[in-house]
Amino acid sequence: MDAEGRIYVLELSSAAGNPSPGAGRILRITGTLVEEIVSGLFVPTGMVLDQHGDIYVSDLGAAA
C-alpha cells in the first residue's frame, strides 16, 4: 500500500493459461477502481514501494 492507502498488485502474467513473458503487469486499486499502471513485464516476481511512492520490481525473477 502507498501513503494514500492505494493497493498495488504485481501480476506475473495476465495471459490465459501458462505464464507468458512480457505479459506481467502492475495494477493499482483505489476503492473500486482498478488501473493498470505498468505492463509488458517479463516474469516479475517481487515488488516494493519506497517512502516516496517509487516502485521497484524484480523483473525476470523466474526466468533463465
Secondary structure as GFF3:
##gff-version 3
##sequence-region A 1 64
A	DSSP	beta_strand	7	11	.	.	.	ID=ss1
A	DSSP	beta_strand	24	30	.	.	.	ID=ss2
A	DSSP	beta_strand	33	41	.	.	.	ID=ss3
A	DSSP	beta_strand	46	49	.	.	.	ID=ss4
A	DSSP	beta_strand	55	58	.	.	.	ID=ss5
###
